[in-house]
């Protein structure tokens, strides 16, 4: 991860600890928020203007559902062109899930069901 991105993450109160996934121009890291909460930091690199616009748009859509119990929460995001670069990097900070995603969805569905019964 380049220094410009690390500096921006630091300004926002996040630090990067361990890379947990890499495929092409997509990287996922485990990170920490300033309150020591674990987060997932997804980095998309080498994006042209159209790919950057698409990533930004998809992130905006996900933010509309941000408080739905069955959607991984987006905590923050930003795009950045490093000085002298023509391509974009896009960073999405997400809630950290300890469980398998399918197990987490099932767990949240049960929680929603129980909450509806109690209300």
C-alpha positions, 0 to 999 in steps of 0.5 A: 500500500503506498504512502499516500493511501496510508497517510489518508487512512491515518488522517481518518483514524485507521491503521493497516495490520495484515493483508488477507486477500489479493487478486489482481488489483484488489487487496483486502487488509485487516485494520484497526480503527482508532478505538481499536475496533477491527475493520476490513480495508478494501483497496482497488488500485490502477483504476481508470476514470470509468472504473473509478466512477463505477466503484464510487457509484457502487459504494454509494448504493451500498451506503443506502443500505448501510443500516440493514442487518444483512448488509456488511456496513461501509464505515468510510471510503475515499478515492485518491490519485497519488501525485504524478499518477493518472490512475485512481485508487479507491479505498473502502473501509468495512465492518470486520466479520469474524464469522463466515459471511453466510453464517453471519447472514443467517445469524442476522436473519434470526436476530431480525426474526426474533426482534420482529416477534418481540416488537 
